[in-house]
């Protein structure tokens, strides 16, 4: 159990960081969901909204960073307080990147909109996004609860996202080989899939940060990896 | 105090311990001030040539324990010390140990700089002279100069060695007191909140000095500043209500301590 600080203003500063991180998390989730919806529905208006929302996330990350620096300077935090503040900075940076990835997907909506996305591919992307969003949502819940066990279990589930990403990659290659006119939209979709897959990686980063914040130790063992696309299509395969 | 006393000679030998041997080893130390049980069964090993910080809230027993290490508590009538404290394996509470010799070996620097009302030179020369460390005036001059150099004060005072020590600034006075402690070639230096009366610049100079002195001395420092303990020490011991709560590497204590009381204390939380 944790006692409150003798200086109550210190508690307020830590609460501020927690609240702003949660807000960032909510917005990042929303942006990712919107960007994928805009992509599969060719909704340019929604894509535009995602692009403009990114500025809010950027501002929030800057403000969290500034507050964290100020708190370190004023309070000289120790032990779990220090980990809490350093963790906030890192999580804010991860969430800001998640927003960037959503924005990047939204930007590609315009390029893909003209050609229409085959139904099967759209489903695959939606499924990938669902999984990434579940990861993101759960990691934000773990941020609220600070449970190291749950943080570890999220870390282990990134595997599934990687596996689906790999199969989407394969499918997109097939479409491109079938008809060279598919190359432009499929390349955009490939980037979109990669964006979503990386959101899972950021969720994993956040889970590791939470684990460290809660325990003071780094999570044990290698991060699971099932993304084999780095060597796909090479002659040796 | 223990059954080894028969083998102990009056003066404490100056043989250097091996690096893996503790310089100071305390077992089951109990201190009473009259009815007050000030230290309860404290056992700790203090490593040679390193800085060990004692932290804890006021009245937790850290200064009391520090004062046990050179028998400063002997001077307090109502104070009773029990248990075993050895330096280089030799019991310092053995009746044959001369406390004056012990305090030459285990020097002390106090909270407020307390130079003698004498010249800068005499402040440092006093200890070596009474302990007969210098045969000639030239030897004494050398000891004084080297002690002042080690204390990082030489350049500031070399042109006014015969000015009164009390005329120096607070930070310089504290370094003069460190020079005075160093002059008798101690093996252990105890510091009881040495920077609490100093400004940040003087504090930084004393901390830099502690860092340098660590190469040759075993240093134990009591401090109320968590940041100071984190900056200067390699090991930190946390005291609370007369108990030694936790002792560990400083890096661990200030990032991830085991004990809840240590956590609450260093993070400034209600315990």
Interface residues (C-beta under 8 A of the other chain):
Chain A: X1 X2 X3 X4 X5 X6 X7 X10 X75 X76 X77 X78 X79 X80 X81 X82 X83 X215 X216 X217
Chain B: X226 X227 X230 X254 X255 X256 X257 X260 X263 X264 X266 X267 X268 X269 X270 X271
